[in-house]
């Protein structure tokens, strides 16, 4: 592949990443206005995951088309069979795992905040009772202070 042919895909990737920096999104990608105290963090997490998956999708589709044209059938050319490349396979296994771990660590606090009780029995007014009920998939947790 010579230099001018490489410039176009790099320019497309740079233009695809640019709106992420400016947070400029088309109207159909914007989320509704947040009304909770933690909605901005959830929205930011959503946009981060959206841009990571979007950029990876563009790269994979570009490589798919590149290899489709690069190794298309040509008369008189014999196929070359290989056993694979362990280094490449390790890289494309570890990189998604690292991305998933980083996203899990970034999102842990964001997802934990809405279910955290910020009130304690010491903050209750006299005669009031605090009841906390947290529903889960197959169980529920309850606590009360009088």
Secondary structure as UniProt FT lines:
FT   HELIX           3..22
FT   HELIX           27..29
FT   TURN            37..38
FT   HELIX           39..70
FT   TURN            75..76
FT   HELIX           86..113
FT   TURN            114..115
FT   HELIX           121..123
FT   TURN            126..127
FT   STRAND          130..135
FT   STRAND          140..145
//
